[in-house]
Amino acid sequence: MSEATVPRLGSLPARLVRLYGGLALYGTGIGLQVESGLGNDPWDVFHQGLGIRTGLSIGTVIIAIGALVMLLWIPLRQRPGLGTISNVVFLGLFADAAILLLPTPHHLALQAAYVAFGVVAIALATVLYIGAGMGPGPRDGVMTGLVRLGLSVRLARFLIEITVLAAGWLLGGTVGVGTLVFALAIGPLTQLFTRWFPLT
């Protein structure tokens, strides 16, 4: 997604609020899933696994991987926007802040609530920051780049997420019912939120 192909979505300040509000909400969603202990989304299984192996916080890993993933944009001929750079810099910071501030739940009902609120937060956040029209996140850009090479959106996303999920699990990231809930719910929830926060 580039600035040339994104319709005008309001004033620049409104778009910036949507972008950074979305990134803050996304980081909160990551924190909720991680703190639940019931399983992360595929990318955060990978981020957490790398964090365990390196001793770095999950937010630091998110920033580092985001920057490295952007190198894949070069052969895929993707162009970053302000939203792309902001995703790399701020998402990890927001995730670390959420993990630091959120109490760790020790009752299954609270853990399940963390998963539910985390998935809802990530779905809404995705609609907000993409709808700002300032460029996709670095990981989303790899998917759209693969689509430009001829893969379907479904296949491109499946290949990317199954790869990072498997790698993260081998590295020690948390895979569980929360991972399954995310996989099943993120698409329908994101579609639902586009009714209230249109992307066009």
Steps between C-alpha positions, in 0.01 A plus 500: 500500500647835404393860543407512132245220539348597835199732492504811717373409845476842658744753633861413575455538879203261492700247300794528741268439797363196320849372422656540843182411686487181295863416575449561872193278498687232303781502755243466778347201321840335475558561870163347592568183302853461631394556862211253462748214466249316277672557168603788276424585140751340256734799466513550877572132558807569286584828673462343843709198401782725380471704818540186710809397305665843495392641836343800328152629576227402255461866404868532413472188286190640327695814409805308379301250293288780353815674381646177358174407327509833320814379322275248324309795358793580270468196270120512537503866384292623789517865613473589868288785631486687829274227633758236411783677680275582796398134523865395521589758765191522721326161496769332706509792745125481552514122540773518764310772686184289503685191624662708774177664616249216467465268801560135422172306541511177699141386455387332179200731462726806512748339262217431255381860535852622417499290183155624398579867561842458339363359175226764485757774564729375223213475251383855572858630503566348157201682351606827664863512394447361150204735457728795575633447148866550589637165390476142626703349779827330400355149537186591302722640226669163451159343447390763249835466324449125462151567365654727236722206400191289428407329827147528634451704818390187684803297390747781564368559851487126575861443390630793701308424818559124502873567455528749788271288720711187452826690552363674810375174650841339448660800670272464802221748425158431653258314272159408638129560488562873473686439175204305364251765613706766325517299177125439493379840620737763360360496146129525588566761771709715270227484237242595762693807609530628143124568519560764767844614387496468119833459322372707207 
